[in-house]
Amino acid sequence: MGLDQYAFATNSGTTCEGEPRYIWRKHAKLQEWAEQLFEEKTGNSAEELNCGYLELSEEDIEGLKQLVEAKGLPESPGGFFYGHQFQEESASDYRNQDLEFCDWALSQIAEGQSVYYSCWW
């Protein structure tokens, strides 16, 4: 078991059609960012993001891209399944993918798609 993270674009609400476009595994810093954003946007506990969906706006993606470029993703205080003890290594290993995701997500939004982040732990 562990933290699995996904991103996809759709024009049909939160229904994921086919395989997700991006997949991460135990990227604790990305999860921390998503959980903070989820709580801010919904007012709900981050635990409700598990097997849920977080719609990402252009502003959200641009903010994420800036954090990734500056190596400023937030530290994860932990999570039993998150791999938080290796979060610096994961952030470094996933940096290029994170930036590629941001560019892809912005292009999808520009084309009228909705971009979602989802996770399962």
DSSP file (Angstrom, degrees, kcal/mol; ACC not computed):
  #  RESIDUE AA STRUCTURE BP1 BP2  ACC     N-H-->O    O-->H-N    N-H-->O    O-->H-N    TCO  KAPPA ALPHA  PHI   PSI    X-CA   Y-CA   Z-CA
    1    1 A M              0   0    0      0, 0.0     2,-0.3     0, 0.0   120,-0.1   0.000 360.0 360.0 360.0 156.4    0.0    0.0    0.0
    2    2 A G        -     0   0    0    118,-0.1     2,-0.6    80,-0.0    80,-0.2  -0.976 360.0 -52.3 175.9-177.3    1.0    3.5   -0.5
    3    3 A L        -     0   0    0     78,-1.8    23,-2.5    -2,-0.3     2,-0.4  -0.694  46.1-175.2 -83.5 118.9    0.1    6.9   -1.9
    4    4 A D  E     -AB  25 120A   0    116,-2.6   116,-2.4    -2,-0.6     2,-0.4  -0.959   5.8-167.7-113.9 134.7   -0.9    6.8   -5.5
    5    5 A Q  E     -AB  24 119A   0     19,-2.6    19,-2.4    -2,-0.4     2,-0.3  -0.942   4.9-175.8-128.9 145.0   -1.6   10.1   -7.3
    6    6 A Y  E     -AB  23 118A   0    112,-3.0   112,-2.4    -2,-0.4     2,-0.4  -0.950  12.0-164.3-139.4 153.6   -3.2   10.9  -10.6
    7    7 A A  E     +AB  22 117A   0     15,-1.9    15,-1.8    -2,-0.3    14,-1.6  -0.996  18.5 161.9-137.7 140.9   -4.0   13.8  -12.9
    8    8 A F  E     - B   0 116A   0    108,-1.9   108,-3.0    -2,-0.4     2,-0.4  -0.978  27.4-135.1-151.4 161.7   -6.4   13.8  -15.8
    9    9 A A  E     + B   0 115A   0     -2,-0.3     2,-0.3   106,-0.2     8,-0.3  -0.928  28.7 164.2-119.3 146.2   -8.3   16.2  -18.0
   10   10 A T  E     - B   0 114A   0    104,-2.4   104,-3.0    -2,-0.4     3,-0.2  -0.987  38.3-152.9-154.2 158.4  -12.0   15.9  -19.0
   11   11 A N  S    S+     0   0    0     -2,-0.3     3,-0.1   102,-0.2   104,-0.1   0.164  89.8  72.5-115.0  14.6  -14.8   17.8  -20.5
   12   12 A S  S >  S-     0   0    0      1,-0.5     3,-0.9     3,-0.3     2,-0.1  -0.275 106.6 -99.6-123.8  47.0  -17.4   15.6  -18.8
   13   13 A G  T 3  S-     0   0    0      1,-0.2    -1,-0.5    -3,-0.2   101,-0.1  -0.445  82.1 -26.0  73.5-146.4  -17.2   16.7  -15.1
   14   14 A T  T 3  S+     0   0    0     -2,-0.1     2,-0.7    -3,-0.1    -1,-0.2   0.152  98.4 121.9 -93.7  19.9  -15.2   14.5  -12.7
   15   15 A T    <   -     0   0    0     -3,-0.9     2,-0.7     2,-0.0    -3,-0.3  -0.744  57.4-143.8 -83.1 116.5  -15.6   11.3  -14.7
   16   16 A C        -     0   0    0     -2,-0.7     2,-0.7    -6,-0.1    -6,-0.1  -0.717  12.0-158.9 -82.8 116.5  -12.2   10.0  -15.6
   17   17 A E        -     0   0    0     -2,-0.7    -8,-0.1    -8,-0.3     2,-0.1  -0.860  57.0 -28.0 -98.9 112.7  -12.4    8.5  -19.1
   18   18 A G  S    S-     0   0    0     -2,-0.7    -2,-0.0     2,-0.0     0, 0.0  -0.404 110.1 -13.4  83.1-161.1   -9.6    6.1  -19.7
   19   19 A E  S    S-     0   0    0      1,-0.1    -2,-0.1    -2,-0.1     2,-0.0  -0.446  75.2-102.2 -77.6 147.1   -6.2    6.1  -18.0
   20   20 A P        -     0   0    0      0, 0.0   -12,-0.2     0, 0.0    -1,-0.1  -0.349  22.7-134.5 -63.7 151.8   -4.9    9.2  -16.1
   21   21 A R  S    S+     0   0    0    -14,-1.6     2,-0.4     1,-0.2   -13,-0.2   0.845  88.5  31.1 -77.8 -34.9   -2.4   11.3  -18.0
   22   22 A Y  E     -A    7   0A   0    -15,-1.8   -15,-1.9     2,-0.0     2,-0.4  -0.977  65.8-173.8-128.8 140.8    0.0   11.7  -15.1
   23   23 A I  E     -A    6   0A   0     -2,-0.4     2,-0.3   -17,-0.2   -17,-0.2  -0.999   2.6-179.5-133.8 135.1    0.8    9.2  -12.3
   24   24 A W  E     -A    5   0A   0    -19,-2.4   -19,-2.6    -2,-0.4     2,-0.4  -0.915  13.4-151.3-126.2 156.9    2.9    9.8   -9.2
   25   25 A R  E    S-A    4   0A   0     -2,-0.3   -21,-0.2   -21,-0.2     3,-0.1  -0.971  75.0 -16.8-133.6 119.8    3.7    7.4   -6.4
   26   26 A K  S    S+     0   0    0    -23,-2.5     2,-1.2    -2,-0.4     3,-0.2   0.883  74.0 158.1  56.2  45.6    4.5    8.6   -2.9
   27   27 A H     >  +     0   0    0      1,-0.2     4,-2.2   -24,-0.1     3,-0.3  -0.717  15.1 179.3 -95.0  81.4    5.2   12.2   -3.9
   28   28 A A  H  > S+     0   0    0     -2,-1.2     4,-2.5    54,-0.4    -1,-0.2   0.825  72.8  52.7 -59.8 -38.2    4.6   13.5   -0.4
   29   29 A K  H  > S+     0   0    0     58,-0.2     4,-2.2     2,-0.2    -1,-0.2   0.898 109.7  48.3 -68.5 -38.9    5.3   17.2   -1.2
   30   30 A L  H  > S+     0   0    0     -3,-0.3     4,-2.6     2,-0.2    -2,-0.2   0.910 112.0  51.0 -64.6 -40.4    2.9   17.2   -4.1
   31   31 A Q  H  X S+     0   0    0     -4,-2.2     4,-3.0     2,-0.2    -2,-0.2   0.910 108.3  51.2 -62.8 -42.3    0.3   15.6   -1.9
   32   32 A E  H  X S+     0   0    0     -4,-2.5     4,-2.5    42,-0.2    -1,-0.2   0.925 110.6  49.1 -61.1 -44.2    0.8   18.2    0.9
   33   33 A W  H  X S+     0   0    0     -4,-2.2     4,-2.3    41,-0.2    -2,-0.2   0.937 113.4  46.7 -58.5 -47.4    0.3   20.9   -1.7
   34   34 A A  H  X S+     0   0    0     -4,-2.6     4,-2.9     1,-0.2    -2,-0.2   0.891 111.6  50.7 -64.7 -40.6   -2.9   19.3   -3.0
   35   35 A E  H  X S+     0   0    0     -4,-3.0     4,-2.5     2,-0.2     5,-0.2   0.919 110.8  48.3 -65.0 -42.8   -4.2   18.7    0.5
   36   36 A Q  H  X S+     0   0    0     -4,-2.5     4,-2.2    -5,-0.2    -2,-0.2   0.923 114.5  46.6 -61.9 -43.0   -3.6   22.3    1.5
   37   37 A L  H  X S+     0   0    0     -4,-2.3     4,-2.8    -5,-0.2     5,-0.2   0.908 110.9  52.4 -65.1 -42.8   -5.3   23.5   -1.7
   38   38 A F  H  X S+     0   0    0     -4,-2.9     4,-2.7     2,-0.2     6,-0.5   0.927 111.2  46.3 -58.9 -47.2   -8.2   21.0   -1.2
   39   39 A E  H  X S+     0   0    0     -4,-2.5     4,-2.1     1,-0.2    -1,-0.2   0.907 114.0  49.1 -62.5 -41.9   -8.8   22.3    2.4
   40   40 A E  H  < S+     0   0    0     -4,-2.2    -2,-0.2    -5,-0.2    -1,-0.2   0.913 117.5  39.8 -63.3 -44.1   -8.6   25.9    1.2
   41   41 A K  H  < S+     0   0    0     -4,-2.8    -2,-0.2    -5,-0.1    -1,-0.2   0.853 131.0  23.4 -76.1 -36.3  -11.0   25.4   -1.7
   42   42 A T  H  < S-     0   0    0     -4,-2.7    -3,-0.2    -5,-0.2    -2,-0.2   0.701  86.5-132.3-106.8 -23.2  -13.6   23.2   -0.1
   43   43 A G     <  +     0   0    0     -4,-2.1     2,-0.2    -5,-0.5    -4,-0.2   0.532  68.9 123.7  76.9   4.7  -13.3   23.8    3.7
   44   44 A N  S    S-     0   0    0     -6,-0.5    -1,-0.3     1,-0.1    -2,-0.2  -0.547  72.3 -87.9 -95.9 162.9  -13.2   20.0    4.1
   45   45 A S    >   -     0   0    0     -2,-0.2     3,-1.9     1,-0.1     4,-0.2  -0.384  33.4-121.5 -65.5 144.7  -10.6   17.9    5.8
   46   46 A A  G >  S+     0   0    0      1,-0.3     3,-2.0     2,-0.2     4,-0.4   0.767 109.2  72.7 -59.3 -26.1   -7.7   16.7    3.6
   47   47 A E  G >  S+     0   0    0      1,-0.3     3,-1.0     2,-0.2    -1,-0.3   0.776  86.1  65.0 -61.0 -24.7   -8.8   13.1    4.4
   48   48 A E  G <  S+     0   0    0     -3,-1.9    -1,-0.3     1,-0.2    -2,-0.2   0.598  87.4  69.5 -75.1  -9.5  -11.8   13.6    2.1
   49   49 A L  G X  S+     0   0    0     -3,-2.0     3,-2.9    -4,-0.2    70,-0.7   0.746  71.5 107.9 -76.0 -23.0   -9.4   14.0   -0.9
   50   50 A N  B <  S-c  119   0A   0     -3,-1.0    70,-0.2    -4,-0.4     3,-0.1  -0.402 102.7  -5.0 -58.7 119.2   -8.6   10.3   -0.6
   51   51 A C  T 3  S+     0   0    0     68,-3.5    -1,-0.3     1,-0.2     2,-0.2   0.678 122.1 105.2  64.3  20.1  -10.3    8.7   -3.6
   52   52 A G    <   -     0   0    0     -3,-2.9    67,-0.5    67,-0.3     2,-0.4  -0.404  68.9-108.0-112.9-166.8  -11.8   12.1   -4.4
   53   53 A Y  E     -D  118   0A   0     -2,-0.2     2,-0.5    65,-0.2    65,-0.2  -0.971  14.5-163.9-131.7 142.6  -11.1   14.8   -6.9
   54   54 A L  E     -D  117   0A   0     63,-2.3    63,-2.3    -2,-0.4     2,-0.4  -0.970  18.9-143.3-124.1 112.3   -9.6   18.3   -6.8
   55   55 A E  E     -D  116   0A   0     -2,-0.5     2,-0.5    61,-0.2    61,-0.2  -0.617  17.0-147.0 -76.3 132.1  -10.3   20.5   -9.8
   56   56 A L  E     -D  115   0A   0     59,-3.1    59,-0.6    -2,-0.4     2,-0.1  -0.871   7.9-153.3-105.9 128.9   -7.2   22.6  -10.6
   57   57 A S     >  -     0   0    0     -2,-0.5     4,-2.4    57,-0.1     5,-0.2  -0.421  34.0-102.8 -89.9 170.1   -7.6   26.1  -12.0
   58   58 A E  H  > S+     0   0    0      1,-0.2     4,-2.6     2,-0.2     5,-0.2   0.907 125.4  52.2 -57.8 -42.0   -5.1   27.9  -14.2
   59   59 A E  H  > S+     0   0    0      1,-0.2     4,-2.3     2,-0.2    -1,-0.2   0.904 107.9  51.3 -62.4 -42.1   -4.1   29.9  -11.1
   60   60 A D  H  > S+     0   0    0      2,-0.2     4,-2.4     1,-0.2    -2,-0.2   0.932 112.3  45.8 -59.9 -46.3   -3.6   26.7   -9.1
   61   61 A I  H  X S+     0   0    0     -4,-2.4     4,-2.8     2,-0.2    -2,-0.2   0.905 111.4  51.0 -66.6 -42.3   -1.3   25.2  -11.8
   62   62 A E  H  X S+     0   0    0     -4,-2.6     4,-2.0     1,-0.2    -1,-0.2   0.904 111.5  49.0 -62.3 -39.5    0.7   28.4  -12.2
   63   63 A G  H  X S+     0   0    0     -4,-2.3     4,-2.1     2,-0.2    -2,-0.2   0.908 111.3  49.4 -64.4 -42.0    1.2   28.5   -8.5
   64   64 A L  H  X S+     0   0    0     -4,-2.4     4,-2.7     1,-0.2     5,-0.2   0.923 108.9  52.6 -61.7 -44.7    2.3   24.9   -8.5
   65   65 A K  H  X S+     0   0    0     -4,-2.8     4,-2.7     1,-0.2    -1,-0.2   0.908 108.6  50.2 -59.8 -42.3    4.7   25.5  -11.3
   66   66 A Q  H  X S+     0   0    0     -4,-2.0     4,-2.0     1,-0.2    -1,-0.2   0.910 111.3  48.9 -62.2 -41.9    6.3   28.4   -9.5
   67   67 A L  H  <>S+     0   0    0     -4,-2.1     5,-3.7     2,-0.2     6,-0.4   0.920 112.5  47.3 -64.3 -43.4    6.8   26.3   -6.4
   68   68 A V  H ><5S+     0   0    0     -4,-2.7     3,-1.3     3,-0.2    -2,-0.2   0.934 112.0  49.8 -64.2 -45.6    8.3   23.4   -8.4
   69   69 A E  H 3<5S+     0   0    0     -4,-2.7    -1,-0.2     1,-0.3    -2,-0.2   0.869 115.3  43.6 -61.0 -36.6   10.7   25.7  -10.2
   70   70 A A  T 3<5S-     0   0    0     -4,-2.0    -1,-0.3    -5,-0.2    -2,-0.2   0.388 110.7-121.4 -88.2   3.3   11.8   27.3   -6.9
   71   71 A K  T < 5S+     0   0    0     -3,-1.3    -3,-0.2    -4,-0.3    -2,-0.1   0.912  74.1 131.7  54.1  44.0   12.0   23.9   -5.2
   72   72 A G      < +     0   0    0     -5,-3.7    -4,-0.2    -6,-0.2    -1,-0.1   0.097  14.9 141.7-117.1  21.3    9.5   25.3   -2.7
   73   73 A L        -     0   0    0     -6,-0.4   -43,-0.1     1,-0.1   -44,-0.1  -0.377  62.3 -96.3 -60.2 144.6    6.8   22.6   -2.5
   74   74 A P        -     0   0    0      0, 0.0   -41,-0.2     0, 0.0   -42,-0.2  -0.288  36.5-107.9 -68.4 147.6    5.6   22.3    1.1
   75   75 A E        -     0   0    0    -43,-0.1     9,-0.0    -3,-0.1   -46,-0.0  -0.489  29.1-129.7 -70.0 139.6    7.1   19.8    3.5
   76   76 A S        -     0   0    0     -2,-0.2     3,-0.1     8,-0.2    11,-0.1  -0.810   3.5-149.2 -91.5 128.3    4.8   16.9    4.4
   77   77 A P        -     0   0    0      0, 0.0     2,-0.2     0, 0.0    -1,-0.1   0.587  61.4 -87.0 -72.5  -5.9    4.5   16.3    8.1
   78   78 A G        -     0   0    0    -50,-0.1     2,-0.2     4,-0.0     3,-0.1  -0.682  37.1-154.9 128.5 177.7    3.9   12.7    7.2
   79   79 A G    >>> -     0   0    0     -2,-0.2     3,-1.8    -3,-0.1     5,-0.5  -0.612  33.9-115.9 169.3 128.8    1.3   10.3    6.4
   80   80 A F  T 345S+     0   0    0      1,-0.3     3,-0.2    -2,-0.2   -77,-0.0   0.815 115.7  29.5 -51.1 -37.4    1.6    6.6    7.0
   81   81 A F  T 345S+     0   0    0      1,-0.1   -78,-1.8   -79,-0.1    -1,-0.3   0.379  98.7  90.0-102.9   2.8    1.5    5.8    3.3
   82   82 A Y  T <45S-     0   0    0     -3,-1.8   -54,-0.4   -80,-0.2    -2,-0.1   0.643  84.7-129.2 -82.6 -15.9    3.1    8.9    1.9
   83   83 A G  T ><5 +     0   0    0     -4,-0.5     3,-2.2    -3,-0.2   -55,-0.2   0.839  48.6 160.0  69.0  31.2    6.7    8.0    1.8
   84   84 A H  G > < +     0   0    0     -5,-0.5     3,-1.4     1,-0.3     4,-0.2   0.732  61.8  68.7 -63.1 -22.5    7.4   11.3    3.7
   85   85 A Q  G 3  S+     0   0    0      1,-0.3    -1,-0.3     2,-0.1     3,-0.1   0.673 108.3  38.4 -69.9 -14.0   10.7   10.1    4.9
   86   86 A F  G <> S+     0   0    0     -3,-2.2     4,-2.5     1,-0.1    -1,-0.3   0.009  79.4 121.8-119.0  25.8   11.9   10.3    1.3
   87   87 A Q  H <> S+     0   0    0     -3,-1.4     4,-2.4     1,-0.2   -58,-0.2   0.818  71.5  52.9 -67.1 -31.2   10.1   13.5    0.3
   88   88 A E  H  > S+     0   0    0     -4,-0.2     4,-2.0     2,-0.2    -1,-0.2   0.932 112.4  45.5 -66.8 -43.8   13.2   15.4   -0.8
   89   89 A E  H  > S+     0   0    0      2,-0.2     4,-3.0     1,-0.2    -2,-0.2   0.918 113.7  49.3 -64.3 -43.9   14.3   12.6   -3.0
   90   90 A S  H  X S+     0   0    0     -4,-2.5     4,-2.7     2,-0.2    -2,-0.2   0.918 109.7  51.3 -62.7 -43.7   10.9   12.2   -4.5
   91   91 A A  H  X S+     0   0    0     -4,-2.4     4,-0.6     1,-0.2    -1,-0.2   0.898 113.8  45.0 -61.2 -39.8   10.5   15.9   -5.2
   92   92 A S  H >< S+     0   0    0     -4,-2.0     3,-0.8     2,-0.2     4,-0.4   0.932 114.2  48.2 -68.3 -46.0   13.9   15.9   -6.9
   93   93 A D  H 3< S+     0   0    0     -4,-3.0     4,-0.3     1,-0.2     3,-0.3   0.857 118.2  40.8 -63.2 -35.8   13.1   12.8   -8.9
   94   94 A Y  H 3X S+     0   0    0     -4,-2.7     4,-3.1    -5,-0.2    -1,-0.2   0.439  84.7 102.5 -93.3  -0.6    9.6   14.1  -10.0
   95   95 A R  H <X S+     0   0    0     -3,-0.8     4,-2.3    -4,-0.6     5,-0.2   0.906  84.0  44.0 -53.0 -51.1   10.7   17.7  -10.7
   96   96 A N  H  > S+     0   0    0     -4,-0.4     4,-2.4    -3,-0.3    -1,-0.2   0.905 115.3  48.9 -63.2 -41.1   10.8   17.3  -14.5
   97   97 A Q  H  > S+     0   0    0     -4,-0.3     4,-2.9     2,-0.2    -1,-0.2   0.898 109.3  53.4 -64.4 -40.0    7.5   15.4  -14.5
   98   98 A D  H  X S+     0   0    0     -4,-3.1     4,-2.3     2,-0.2    -2,-0.2   0.921 111.1  45.6 -60.8 -43.7    5.9   18.0  -12.3
   99   99 A L  H  X S+     0   0    0     -4,-2.3     4,-2.1    -5,-0.2    -1,-0.2   0.898 112.7  50.3 -67.7 -39.9    6.9   20.8  -14.7
  100  100 A E  H  X S+     0   0    0     -4,-2.4     4,-2.6     1,-0.2    -2,-0.2   0.913 109.8  52.0 -62.3 -42.6    5.7   18.8  -17.7
  101  101 A F  H  X S+     0   0    0     -4,-2.9     4,-3.4     1,-0.2     5,-0.2   0.927 107.5  51.9 -58.7 -45.7    2.4   18.2  -15.9
  102  102 A C  H  X S+     0   0    0     -4,-2.3     4,-2.4     1,-0.2    -1,-0.2   0.925 111.3  46.3 -59.5 -45.7    2.0   22.0  -15.3
  103  103 A D  H  X S+     0   0    0     -4,-2.1     4,-1.9     2,-0.2    -1,-0.2   0.921 115.2  47.1 -62.8 -43.8    2.6   22.8  -18.9
  104  104 A W  H  X S+     0   0    0     -4,-2.6     4,-2.3     2,-0.2    -2,-0.2   0.936 111.8  50.3 -61.9 -47.3    0.2   20.1  -20.0
  105  105 A A  H  X S+     0   0    0     -4,-3.4     4,-2.4     1,-0.2    -2,-0.2   0.903 109.5  50.5 -61.0 -42.6   -2.5   21.1  -17.5
  106  106 A L  H  X S+     0   0    0     -4,-2.4     4,-2.2    -5,-0.2    -1,-0.2   0.894 110.6  49.9 -63.3 -38.4   -2.3   24.7  -18.6
  107  107 A S  H  X S+     0   0    0     -4,-1.9     4,-1.2     2,-0.2    -2,-0.2   0.880 110.1  50.8 -67.7 -36.6   -2.7   23.7  -22.2
  108  108 A Q  H  <>S+     0   0    0     -4,-2.3     5,-2.6     2,-0.2     3,-0.2   0.910 110.5  48.2 -66.4 -42.2   -5.7   21.5  -21.4
  109  109 A I  H ><5S+     0   0    0     -4,-2.4     3,-1.8     1,-0.2    -2,-0.2   0.904 108.2  54.9 -63.9 -41.3   -7.4   24.4  -19.5
  110  110 A A  H 3<5S+     0   0    0     -4,-2.2    -1,-0.2     1,-0.3    -2,-0.2   0.797 105.7  53.9 -62.1 -27.9   -6.7   26.7  -22.5
  111  111 A E  T 3<5S-     0   0    0     -4,-1.2    -1,-0.3    -3,-0.2    -2,-0.2   0.364 126.9-100.5 -87.7   5.0   -8.5   24.1  -24.7
  112  112 A G  T < 5S+     0   0    0     -3,-1.8    -3,-0.2     1,-0.3     2,-0.1   0.545  79.1 133.6  90.9   7.6  -11.6   24.2  -22.4
  113  113 A Q      < -     0   0    0     -5,-2.6     2,-0.4    -6,-0.2    -1,-0.3  -0.471  54.1-125.8 -84.3 160.1  -10.9   21.0  -20.5
  114  114 A S  E     -B   10   0A   0   -104,-3.0  -104,-2.4    -2,-0.1     2,-0.4  -0.901  21.6-147.9-102.6 138.5  -11.1   20.6  -16.7
  115  115 A V  E     -BD   9  56A   0    -59,-0.6   -59,-3.1    -2,-0.4     2,-0.3  -0.913  16.1-170.8-111.6 133.0   -8.0   19.3  -15.0
  116  116 A Y  E     -BD   8  55A   0   -108,-3.0  -108,-1.9    -2,-0.4     2,-0.4  -0.924  15.9-153.3-126.1 148.0   -8.3   17.1  -11.8
  117  117 A Y  E     +BD   7  54A   0    -63,-2.3   -63,-2.3    -2,-0.3     2,-0.3  -0.938  22.1 174.7-112.0 139.6   -5.9   15.7   -9.3
  118  118 A S  E     -BD   6  53A   0   -112,-2.4  -112,-3.0    -2,-0.4     2,-0.3  -0.970   6.3-173.4-142.2 157.1   -6.9   12.6   -7.4
  119  119 A C  E     -Bc   5  50A   0    -70,-0.7   -68,-3.5   -67,-0.5     2,-0.3  -0.970  10.5-161.0-149.0 163.5   -5.2   10.3   -4.9
  120  120 A W  E      B    4   0A   0   -116,-2.4  -116,-2.6    -2,-0.3  -118,-0.1  -0.963 360.0 360.0-148.8 126.9   -5.6    7.1   -3.1
  121  121 A W              0   0    0     -2,-0.3    -1,-0.1  -118,-0.2  -118,-0.1   0.346 360.0 360.0-134.3 360.0   -3.9    5.9    0.0
